[in-house]
Amino acid sequence: MPRQSKSLQPSLFEDEAPRVILAAAPMGDLAALVEALLREIATALANVESSDEQDHD
């Protein structure tokens, strides 16, 4: 039985079109998501910094 030479993993340099077409998300939704994530990160960093200051007192 002959083996298949084509890999299941596509090459980065293939000229074929992608098999899955991704839908573009609305930019407003993405902007709101990024803003919320940045607020969460800033809050977490502020909490870590304030707990570090309390530990050194």
C-alpha positions in Angstrom: 0.0 0.0 0.0 1.6 3.3 -1.0 2.1 5.9 1.7 0.6 9.4 1.3 3.4 11.9 0.8 1.2 14.9 1.5 1.3 15.9 5.2 -1.8 16.7 7.1 -0.1 19.9 8.4 -0.1 22.5 5.6 3.1 24.2 4.6 3.6 27.9 5.4 4.6 28.4 1.8 1.7 26.7 0.0 -0.1 28.8 -2.6 -3.4 27.3 -1.8 -6.1 29.4 -0.2 -6.9 28.8 3.4 -9.5 26.1 4.1 -11.2 28.1 6.8 -12.3 31.7 6.3 -12.4 33.7 9.5 -15.1 36.3 9.9 -13.8 39.7 10.9 -15.0 40.9 14.3 -16.4 44.4 14.6 -13.7 46.8 15.6 -15.9 48.4 18.3 -16.2 45.0 20.1 -12.5 44.4 19.9 -11.7 47.9 21.2 -14.1 47.4 24.2 -12.5 44.0 24.9 -8.9 45.4 24.8 -9.9 48.2 27.0 -11.5 45.9 29.6 -8.4 43.6 29.6 -6.1 46.6 30.1 -8.2 47.8 33.0 -8.0 44.3 34.6 -4.3 44.2 34.1 -3.8 47.6 35.6 -6.0 46.7 38.6 -4.1 43.5 39.2 -0.7 45.3 39.0 -1.9 48.0 41.4 -3.0 45.3 43.9 0.3 43.6 43.7 2.2 46.8 44.2 0.1 47.9 47.1 0.5 44.4 48.8 4.3 44.6 48.2 4.4 48.1 49.9 2.5 46.7 52.9 4.9 43.8 53.3 7.9 46.1 53.5 6.5 48.3 56.3 
